């Protein structure tokens, strides 16, 4: 499993920003993406990595 060094010394954490006007469908897009199996698994791994990094 890939791990991230969150202090920025070796790898970068990929980040995307979703912007738009009120009512433009941002929440709809996010809900759709989160329901996709591949992204859902990735989010779980990211959450675990962040929790591990936070506890040291």
PDB file of N, H, CA, C and O in Angstrom:
ATOM      1  N   UNK A   1       0.847  -1.185   0.000  1.00  0.00           N
ATOM      2  CA  UNK A   1       0.000   0.000   0.000  1.00  0.00           C
ATOM      3  C   UNK A   1       0.889   1.243   0.000  1.00  0.00           C
ATOM      4  O   UNK A   1       1.891   1.306   0.712  1.00  0.00           O
ATOM      5  N   UNK A   2       0.514   2.202  -0.789  1.00  0.00           N
ATOM      6  H   UNK A   2      -0.300   2.151  -1.367  1.00  0.00           H
ATOM      7  CA  UNK A   2       1.261   3.451  -0.868  1.00  0.00           C
ATOM      8  C   UNK A   2       1.011   4.289   0.383  1.00  0.00           C
ATOM      9  O   UNK A   2      -0.114   4.373   0.875  1.00  0.00           O
ATOM     10  N   UNK A   3       2.066   4.901   0.883  1.00  0.00           N
ATOM     11  H   UNK A   3       2.980   4.833   0.483  1.00  0.00           H
ATOM     12  CA  UNK A   3       1.894   5.789   2.024  1.00  0.00           C
ATOM     13  C   UNK A   3       2.348   7.187   1.653  1.00  0.00           C
ATOM     14  O   UNK A   3       3.191   7.362   0.773  1.00  0.00           O
ATOM     15  N   UNK A   4       1.799   8.162   2.311  1.00  0.00           N
ATOM     16  H   UNK A   4       1.114   8.020   3.026  1.00  0.00           H
ATOM     17  CA  UNK A   4       2.137   9.560   2.053  1.00  0.00           C
ATOM     18  C   UNK A   4       2.903  10.120   3.218  1.00  0.00           C
ATOM     19  O   UNK A   4       2.563   9.885   4.378  1.00  0.00           O
ATOM     20  N   UNK A   5       3.924  10.852   2.909  1.00  0.00           N
ATOM     21  H   UNK A   5       4.200  11.043   1.967  1.00  0.00           H
ATOM     22  CA  UNK A   5       4.672  11.571   3.923  1.00  0.00           C
ATOM     23  C   UNK A   5       4.062  12.967   3.979  1.00  0.00           C
ATOM     24  O   UNK A   5       4.374  13.815   3.142  1.00  0.00           O
ATOM     25  N   UNK A   6       3.199  13.209   4.954  1.00  0.00           N
ATOM     26  H   UNK A   6       2.946  12.521   5.633  1.00  0.00           H
ATOM     27  CA  UNK A   6       2.373  14.411   4.963  1.00  0.00           C
ATOM     28  C   UNK A   6       3.131  15.690   5.299  1.00  0.00           C
ATOM     29  O   UNK A   6       2.564  16.780   5.216  1.00  0.00           O
ATOM     30  N   UNK A   7       4.403  15.574   5.678  1.00  0.00           N
ATOM     31  H   UNK A   7       4.863  14.689   5.745  1.00  0.00           H
ATOM     32  CA  UNK A   7       5.147  16.809   5.917  1.00  0.00           C
ATOM     33  C   UNK A   7       5.716  17.380   4.621  1.00  0.00           C
ATOM     34  O   UNK A   7       6.389  18.410   4.636  1.00  0.00           O
ATOM     35  N   UNK A   8       5.444  16.711   3.500  1.00  0.00           N
ATOM     36  H   UNK A   8       4.896  15.875   3.488  1.00  0.00           H
ATOM     37  CA  UNK A   8       5.836  17.237   2.195  1.00  0.00           C
ATOM     38  C   UNK A   8       7.235  16.883   1.763  1.00  0.00           C
ATOM     39  O   UNK A   8       7.710  17.405   0.754  1.00  0.00           O
ATOM     40  N   UNK A   9       7.920  16.005   2.496  1.00  0.00           N
ATOM     41  H   UNK A   9       7.534  15.581   3.315  1.00  0.00           H
ATOM     42  CA  UNK A   9       9.307  15.738   2.181  1.00  0.00           C
ATOM     43  C   UNK A   9       9.506  14.781   1.018  1.00  0.00           C
ATOM     44  O   UNK A   9      10.516  14.885   0.322  1.00  0.00           O
ATOM     45  N   UNK A  10       8.579  13.843   0.773  1.00  0.00           N
ATOM     46  H   UNK A  10       7.758  13.758   1.338  1.00  0.00           H
ATOM     47  CA  UNK A  10       8.848  12.889  -0.293  1.00  0.00           C
ATOM     48  C   UNK A  10       7.739  12.763  -1.326  1.00  0.00           C
ATOM     49  O   UNK A  10       8.037  12.709  -2.519  1.00  0.00           O
ATOM     50  N   UNK A  11       6.486  12.714  -0.926  1.00  0.00           N
ATOM     51  H   UNK A  11       6.244  12.758   0.044  1.00  0.00           H
ATOM     52  CA  UNK A  11       5.396  12.545  -1.871  1.00  0.00           C
ATOM     53  C   UNK A  11       4.347  13.616  -1.642  1.00  0.00           C
ATOM     54  O   UNK A  11       4.233  14.190  -0.559  1.00  0.00           O
ATOM     55  N   UNK A  12       3.595  13.862  -2.682  1.00  0.00           N
ATOM     56  H   UNK A  12       3.688  13.396  -3.562  1.00  0.00           H
ATOM     57  CA  UNK A  12       2.526  14.858  -2.577  1.00  0.00           C
ATOM     58  C   UNK A  12       1.179  14.167  -2.477  1.00  0.00           C
ATOM     59  O   UNK A  12       0.952  13.125  -3.091  1.00  0.00           O
ATOM     60  N   UNK A  13       0.308  14.748  -1.710  1.00  0.00           N
ATOM     61  H   UNK A  13       0.492  15.594  -1.211  1.00  0.00           H
ATOM     62  CA  UNK A  13      -1.051  14.252  -1.568  1.00  0.00           C
ATOM     63  C   UNK A  13      -1.893  14.903  -2.657  1.00  0.00           C
ATOM     64  O   UNK A  13      -2.008  16.128  -2.691  1.00  0.00           O
ATOM     65  N   UNK A  14      -2.488  14.107  -3.554  1.00  0.00           N
ATOM     66  H   UNK A  14      -2.394  13.111  -3.527  1.00  0.00           H
ATOM     67  CA  UNK A  14      -3.284  14.709  -4.628  1.00  0.00           C
ATOM     68  C   UNK A  14      -4.540  15.387  -4.078  1.00  0.00           C
ATOM     69  O   UNK A  14      -5.235  14.832  -3.228  1.00  0.00           O
ATOM     70  N   UNK A  15      -4.814  16.575  -4.567  1.00  0.00           N
ATOM     71  H   UNK A  15      -4.249  17.026  -5.257  1.00  0.00           H
ATOM     72  CA  UNK A  15      -5.963  17.348  -4.103  1.00  0.00           C
ATOM     73  C   UNK A  15      -6.702  17.904  -5.311  1.00  0.00           C
ATOM     74  O   UNK A  15      -6.086  18.378  -6.265  1.00  0.00           O
ATOM     75  N   UNK A  16      -8.013  17.841  -5.259  1.00  0.00           N
ATOM     76  H   UNK A  16      -8.513  17.456  -4.483  1.00  0.00           H
ATOM     77  CA  UNK A  16      -8.855  18.467  -6.275  1.00  0.00           C
ATOM     78  C   UNK A  16      -9.776  19.463  -5.601  1.00  0.00           C
ATOM     79  O   UNK A  16     -10.176  19.269  -4.454  1.00  0.00           O
ATOM     80  N   UNK A  17     -10.109  20.520  -6.306  1.00  0.00           N
ATOM     81  H   UNK A  17      -9.784  20.677  -7.239  1.00  0.00           H
ATOM     82  CA  UNK A  17     -11.009  21.545  -5.787  1.00  0.00           C
ATOM     83  C   UNK A  17     -12.209  21.628  -6.725  1.00  0.00           C
ATOM     84  O   UNK A  17     -12.060  21.765  -7.939  1.00  0.00           O
ATOM     85  N   UNK A  18     -13.393  21.543  -6.141  1.00  0.00           N
ATOM     86  H   UNK A  18     -13.514  21.432  -5.155  1.00  0.00           H
ATOM     87  CA  UNK A  18     -14.627  21.624  -6.912  1.00  0.00           C
ATOM     88  C   UNK A  18     -15.313  22.936  -6.561  1.00  0.00           C
ATOM     89  O   UNK A  18     -15.722  23.144  -5.418  1.00  0.00           O
ATOM     90  N   UNK A  19     -15.438  23.813  -7.539  1.00  0.00           N
ATOM     91  H   UNK A  19     -15.106  23.643  -8.467  1.00  0.00           H
ATOM     92  CA  UNK A  19     -16.061  25.109  -7.294  1.00  0.00           C
ATOM     93  C   UNK A  19     -17.259  25.293  -8.213  1.00  0.00           C
ATOM     94  O   UNK A  19     -17.416  24.568  -9.196  1.00  0.00           O
ATOM     95  N   UNK A  20     -18.088  26.249  -7.894  1.00  0.00           N
ATOM     96  H   UNK A  20     -17.961  26.838  -7.096  1.00  0.00           H
ATOM     97  CA  UNK A  20     -19.231  26.569  -8.726  1.00  0.00           C
ATOM     98  C   UNK A  20     -20.224  27.426  -7.972  1.00  0.00           C
ATOM     99  O   UNK A  20     -20.131  27.609  -6.758  1.00  0.00           O
ATOM    100  N   UNK A  21     -21.169  27.940  -8.720  1.00  0.00           N
ATOM    101  H   UNK A  21     -21.244  27.791  -9.706  1.00  0.00           H
ATOM    102  CA  UNK A  21     -22.205  28.787  -8.133  1.00  0.00           C
ATOM    103  C   UNK A  21     -23.174  27.957  -7.309  1.00  0.00           C
ATOM    104  O   UNK A  21     -23.242  26.737  -7.463  1.00  0.00           O
ATOM    105  N   UNK A  22     -23.927  28.619  -6.429  1.00  0.00           N
ATOM    106  H   UNK A  22     -23.872  29.609  -6.303  1.00  0.00           H
ATOM    107  CA  UNK A  22     -24.971  27.940  -5.675  1.00  0.00           C
ATOM    108  C   UNK A  22     -25.935  27.267  -6.642  1.00  0.00           C
ATOM    109  O   UNK A  22     -26.373  27.871  -7.621  1.00  0.00           O
ATOM    110  N   UNK A  23     -26.261  26.012  -6.358  1.00  0.00           N
ATOM    111  H   UNK A  23     -25.905  25.522  -5.562  1.00  0.00           H
ATOM    112  CA  UNK A  23     -27.207  25.292  -7.189  1.00  0.00           C
ATOM    113  C   UNK A  23     -26.626  24.742  -8.481  1.00  0.00           C
ATOM    114  O   UNK A  23     -27.373  24.307  -9.357  1.00  0.00           O
ATOM    115  N   UNK A  24     -25.300  24.755  -8.616  1.00  0.00           N
ATOM    116  H   UNK A  24     -24.692  25.109  -7.905  1.00  0.00           H
ATOM    117  CA  UNK A  24     -24.701  24.293  -9.875  1.00  0.00           C
ATOM    118  C   UNK A  24     -24.452  22.787  -9.907  1.00  0.00           C
ATOM    119  O   UNK A  24     -24.034  22.262 -10.940  1.00  0.00           O
ATOM    120  N   UNK A  25     -24.697  22.079  -8.803  1.00  0.00           N
ATOM    121  H   UNK A  25     -25.036  22.505  -7.965  1.00  0.00           H
ATOM    122  CA  UNK A  25     -24.581  20.621  -8.801  1.00  0.00           C
ATOM    123  C   UNK A  25     -23.318  20.076  -8.162  1.00  0.00           C
ATOM    124  O   UNK A  25     -22.978  18.914  -8.387  1.00  0.00           O
ATOM    125  N   UNK A  26     -22.617  20.866  -7.377  1.00  0.00           N
ATOM    126  H   UNK A  26     -22.893  21.809  -7.194  1.00  0.00           H
ATOM    127  CA  UNK A  26     -21.382  20.397  -6.734  1.00  0.00           C
ATOM    128  C   UNK A  26     -21.651  19.192  -5.832  1.00  0.00           C
ATOM    129  O   UNK A  26     -20.933  18.194  -5.899  1.00  0.00           O
ATOM    130  N   UNK A  27     -22.665  19.280  -5.005  1.00  0.00           N
ATOM    131  H   UNK A  27     -23.248  20.091  -4.950  1.00  0.00           H
ATOM    132  CA  UNK A  27     -22.979  18.187  -4.089  1.00  0.00           C
ATOM    133  C   UNK A  27     -23.400  16.944  -4.861  1.00  0.00           C
ATOM    134  O   UNK A  27     -23.041  15.830  -4.480  1.00  0.00           O
ATOM    135  N   UNK A  28     -24.144  17.117  -5.926  1.00  0.00           N
ATOM    136  H   UNK A  28     -24.436  18.022  -6.236  1.00  0.00           H
ATOM    137  CA  UNK A  28     -24.554  15.987  -6.759  1.00  0.00           C
ATOM    138  C   UNK A  28     -23.339  15.280  -7.336  1.00  0.00           C
ATOM    139  O   UNK A  28     -23.275  14.051  -7.326  1.00  0.00           O
ATOM    140  N   UNK A  29     -22.381  16.039  -7.835  1.00  0.00           N
ATOM    141  H   UNK A  29     -22.433  17.038  -7.842  1.00  0.00           H
ATOM    142  CA  UNK A  29     -21.161  15.463  -8.401  1.00  0.00           C
ATOM    143  C   UNK A  29     -20.377  14.719  -7.317  1.00  0.00           C
ATOM    144  O   UNK A  29     -19.926  13.596  -7.539  1.00  0.00           O
ATOM    145  N   UNK A  30     -20.215  15.343  -6.145  1.00  0.00           N
ATOM    146  H   UNK A  30     -20.582  16.256  -5.965  1.00  0.00           H
ATOM    147  CA  UNK A  30     -19.486  14.692  -5.061  1.00  0.00           C
ATOM    148  C   UNK A  30     -20.167  13.398  -4.617  1.00  0.00           C
ATOM    149  O   UNK A  30     -19.500  12.384  -4.413  1.00  0.00           O
ATOM    150  N   UNK A  31     -21.473  13.429  -4.470  1.00  0.00           N
ATOM    151  H   UNK A  31     -22.015  14.253  -4.636  1.00  0.00           H
ATOM    152  CA  UNK A  31     -22.205  12.227  -4.075  1.00  0.00           C
ATOM    153  C   UNK A  31     -22.033  11.115  -5.101  1.00  0.00           C
ATOM    154  O   UNK A  31     -21.861   9.953  -4.733  1.00  0.00           O
ATOM    155  N   UNK A  32     -22.078  11.458  -6.372  1.00  0.00           N
ATOM    156  H   UNK A  32     -22.218  12.402  -6.671  1.00  0.00           H
ATOM    157  CA  UNK A  32     -21.889  10.465  -7.430  1.00  0.00           C
ATOM    158  C   UNK A  32     -20.489   9.854  -7.346  1.00  0.00           C
ATOM    159  O   UNK A  32     -20.333   8.635  -7.420  1.00  0.00           O
ATOM    160  N   UNK A  33     -19.478  10.701  -7.191  1.00  0.00           N
ATOM    161  H   UNK A  33     -19.604  11.691  -7.130  1.00  0.00           H
ATOM    162  CA  UNK A  33     -18.099  10.213  -7.143  1.00  0.00           C
ATOM    163  C   UNK A  33     -17.848   9.334  -5.929  1.00  0.00           C
ATOM    164  O   UNK A  33     -17.174   8.309  -6.035  1.00  0.00           O
ATOM    165  N   UNK A  34     -18.380   9.721  -4.783  1.00  0.00           N
ATOM    166  H   UNK A  34     -18.927  10.553  -4.697  1.00  0.00           H
ATOM    167  CA  UNK A  34     -18.175   8.944  -3.561  1.00  0.00           C
ATOM    168  C   UNK A  34     -18.815   7.563  -3.676  1.00  0.00           C
ATOM    169  O   UNK A  34     -18.335   6.609  -3.063  1.00  0.00           O
ATOM    170  N   UNK A  35     -19.881   7.444  -4.443  1.00  0.00           N
ATOM    171  H   UNK A  35     -20.272   8.218  -4.940  1.00  0.00           H
ATOM    172  CA  UNK A  35     -20.565   6.167  -4.601  1.00  0.00           C
ATOM    173  C   UNK A  35     -19.836   5.225  -5.555  1.00  0.00           C
ATOM    174  O   UNK A  35     -20.176   4.044  -5.618  1.00  0.00           O
ATOM    175  N   UNK A  36     -18.850   5.712  -6.294  1.00  0.00           N
ATOM    176  H   UNK A  36     -18.574   6.672  -6.243  1.00  0.00           H
ATOM    177  CA  UNK A  36     -18.093   4.864  -7.204  1.00  0.00           C
ATOM    178  C   UNK A  36     -17.137   4.000  -6.386  1.00  0.00           C
ATOM    179  O   UNK A  36     -16.419   4.518  -5.530  1.00  0.00           O
ATOM    180  N   UNK A  37     -17.118   2.684  -6.637  1.00  0.00           N
ATOM    181  H   UNK A  37     -17.701   2.264  -7.332  1.00  0.00           H
ATOM    182  CA  UNK A  37     -16.307   1.778  -5.813  1.00  0.00           C
ATOM    183  C   UNK A  37     -14.823   2.153  -5.732  1.00  0.00           C
ATOM    184  O   UNK A  37     -14.236   2.095  -4.652  1.00  0.00           O
ATOM    185  N   UNK A  38     -14.223   2.529  -6.833  1.00  0.00           N
ATOM    186  H   UNK A  38     -14.700   2.576  -7.711  1.00  0.00           H
ATOM    187  CA  UNK A  38     -12.790   2.835  -6.828  1.00  0.00           C
ATOM    188  C   UNK A  38     -12.491   4.055  -5.961  1.00  0.00           C
ATOM    189  O   UNK A  38     -11.543   4.033  -5.176  1.00  0.00           O
ATOM    190  N   UNK A  39     -13.269   5.095  -6.089  1.00  0.00           N
ATOM    191  H   UNK A  39     -14.039   5.112  -6.726  1.00  0.00           H
ATOM    192  CA  UNK A  39     -13.030   6.297  -5.291  1.00  0.00           C
ATOM    193  C   UNK A  39     -13.374   6.057  -3.829  1.00  0.00           C
ATOM    194  O   UNK A  39     -12.705   6.579  -2.938  1.00  0.00           O
ATOM    195  N   UNK A  40     -14.404   5.278  -3.582  1.00  0.00           N
ATOM    196  H   UNK A  40     -14.948   4.854  -4.306  1.00  0.00           H
ATOM    197  CA  UNK A  40     -14.788   4.978  -2.207  1.00  0.00           C
ATOM    198  C   UNK A  40     -13.648   4.265  -1.487  1.00  0.00           C
ATOM    199  O   UNK A  40     -13.329   4.603  -0.347  1.00  0.00           O
ATOM    200  N   UNK A  41     -13.027   3.274  -2.147  1.00  0.00           N
ATOM    201  H   UNK A  41     -13.286   2.999  -3.073  1.00  0.00           H
ATOM    202  CA  UNK A  41     -11.889   2.573  -1.540  1.00  0.00           C
ATOM    203  C   UNK A  41     -10.722   3.523  -1.323  1.00  0.00           C
ATOM    204  O   UNK A  41     -10.056   3.462  -0.290  1.00  0.00           O
ATOM    205  N   UNK A  42     -10.470   4.399  -2.289  1.00  0.00           N
ATOM    206  H   UNK A  42     -11.011   4.447  -3.128  1.00  0.00           H
ATOM    207  CA  UNK A  42      -9.367   5.356  -2.164  1.00  0.00           C
ATOM    208  C   UNK A  42      -9.598   6.288  -0.983  1.00  0.00           C
ATOM    209  O   UNK A  42      -8.658   6.597  -0.250  1.00  0.00           O
ATOM    210  N   UNK A  43     -10.829   6.740  -0.786  1.00  0.00           N
ATOM    211  H   UNK A  43     -11.593   6.489  -1.381  1.00  0.00           H
ATOM    212  CA  UNK A  43     -11.133   7.628   0.330  1.00  0.00           C
ATOM    213  C   UNK A  43     -10.919   6.945   1.673  1.00  0.00           C
ATOM    214  O   UNK A  43     -10.454   7.571   2.625  1.00  0.00           O
ATOM    215  N   UNK A  44     -11.258   5.662   1.751  1.00  0.00           N
ATOM    216  H   UNK A  44     -11.637   5.154   0.977  1.00  0.00           H
ATOM    217  CA  UNK A  44     -11.034   4.911   2.984  1.00  0.00           C
ATOM    218  C   UNK A  44      -9.534   4.821   3.261  1.00  0.00           C
ATOM    219  O   UNK A  44      -9.102   4.997   4.400  1.00  0.00           O
ATOM    220  N   UNK A  45      -8.739   4.548   2.226  1.00  0.00           N
ATOM    221  H   UNK A  45      -9.089   4.405   1.300  1.00  0.00           H
ATOM    222  CA  UNK A  45      -7.288   4.460   2.408  1.00  0.00           C
ATOM    223  C   UNK A  45      -6.706   5.804   2.825  1.00  0.00           C
ATOM    224  O   UNK A  45      -5.833   5.858   3.691  1.00  0.00           O
ATOM    225  N   UNK A  46      -7.177   6.877   2.225  1.00  0.00           N
ATOM    226  H   UNK A  46      -7.886   6.833   1.521  1.00  0.00           H
ATOM    227  CA  UNK A  46      -6.697   8.212   2.584  1.00  0.00           C
ATOM    228  C   UNK A  46      -7.049   8.519   4.034  1.00  0.00           C
ATOM    229  O   UNK A  46      -6.221   9.040   4.781  1.00  0.00           O
ATOM    230  N   UNK A  47      -8.273   8.196   4.429  1.00  0.00           N
ATOM    231  H   UNK A  47      -8.945   7.772   3.822  1.00  0.00           H
ATOM    232  CA  UNK A  47      -8.697   8.439   5.813  1.00  0.00           C
ATOM    233  C   UNK A  47      -7.813   7.672   6.783  1.00  0.00           C
ATOM    234  O   UNK A  47      -7.416   8.214   7.816  1.00  0.00           O
ATOM    235  N   UNK A  48      -7.498   6.421   6.469  1.00  0.00           N
ATOM    236  H   UNK A  48      -7.820   5.982   5.630  1.00  0.00           H
ATOM    237  CA  UNK A  48      -6.632   5.620   7.333  1.00  0.00           C
ATOM    238  C   UNK A  48      -5.231   6.215   7.407  1.00  0.00           C
ATOM    239  O   UNK A  48      -4.635   6.272   8.483  1.00  0.00           O
ATOM    240  N   UNK A  49      -4.706   6.655   6.273  1.00  0.00           N
ATOM    241  H   UNK A  49      -5.189   6.608   5.399  1.00  0.00           H
ATOM    242  CA  UNK A  49      -3.368   7.237   6.236  1.00  0.00           C
ATOM    243  C   UNK A  49      -3.323   8.520   7.068  1.00  0.00           C
ATOM    244  O   UNK A  49      -2.372   8.735   7.821  1.00  0.00           O
ATOM    245  N   UNK A  50      -4.332   9.363   6.940  1.00  0.00           N
ATOM    246  H   UNK A  50      -5.104   9.188   6.329  1.00  0.00           H
ATOM    247  CA  UNK A  50      -4.372  10.602   7.702  1.00  0.00           C
ATOM    248  C   UNK A  50      -4.477  10.335   9.205  1.00  0.00           C
ATOM    249  O   UNK A  50      -3.830  11.009  10.008  1.00  0.00           O
ATOM    250  N   UNK A  51      -5.291   9.354   9.577  1.00  0.00           N
ATOM    251  H   UNK A  51      -5.817   8.807   8.925  1.00  0.00           H
ATOM    252  CA  UNK A  51      -5.430   9.018  10.996  1.00  0.00           C
ATOM    253  C   UNK A  51      -4.120   8.479  11.550  1.00  0.00           C
ATOM    254  O   UNK A  51      -3.736   8.806  12.672  1.00  0.00           O
ATOM    255  N   UNK A  52      -3.435   7.655  10.765  1.00  0.00           N
ATOM    256  H   UNK A  52      -3.748   7.389   9.853  1.00  0.00           H
ATOM    257  CA  UNK A  52      -2.152   7.111  11.187  1.00  0.00           C
ATOM    258  C   UNK A  52      -1.107   8.216  11.349  1.00  0.00           C
ATOM    259  O   UNK A  52      -0.333   8.216  12.306  1.00  0.00           O
ATOM    260  N   UNK A  53      -1.094   9.148  10.410  1.00  0.00           N
ATOM    261  H   UNK A  53      -1.723   9.149   9.633  1.00  0.00           H
ATOM    262  CA  UNK A  53      -0.139  10.259  10.465  1.00  0.00           C
ATOM    263  C   UNK A  53      -0.413  11.165  11.657  1.00  0.00           C
ATOM    264  O   UNK A  53       0.512  11.704  12.263  1.00  0.00           O
ATOM    265  N   UNK A  54      -1.690  11.329  11.989  1.00  0.00           N
ATOM    266  H   UNK A  54      -2.442  10.891  11.496  1.00  0.00           H
ATOM    267  CA  UNK A  54      -2.060  12.215  13.088  1.00  0.00           C
ATOM    268  C   UNK A  54      -1.660  11.642  14.445  1.00  0.00           C
ATOM    269  O   UNK A  54      -1.344  12.379  15.379  1.00  0.00           O
ATOM    270  N   UNK A  55      -1.682  10.304  14.533  1.00  0.00           N
ATOM    271  H   UNK A  55      -1.939   9.706  13.775  1.00  0.00           H
ATOM    272  CA  UNK A  55      -1.330   9.680  15.799  1.00  0.00           C
ATOM    273  C   UNK A  55       0.159   9.427  15.938  1.00  0.00           C
ATOM    274  O   UNK A  55       0.637   9.076  17.017  1.00  0.00           O
ATOM    275  N   UNK A  56       0.884   9.602  14.861  1.00  0.00           N
ATOM    276  H   UNK A  56       0.496   9.888  13.985  1.00  0.00           H
ATOM    277  CA  UNK A  56       2.343   9.473  14.919  1.00  0.00           C
ATOM    278  C   UNK A  56       2.767   8.116  14.611  1.00  0.00           C
ATOM    279  O   UNK A  56       3.964   7.828  14.613  1.00  0.00           O
TER     280      UNK A  56
END
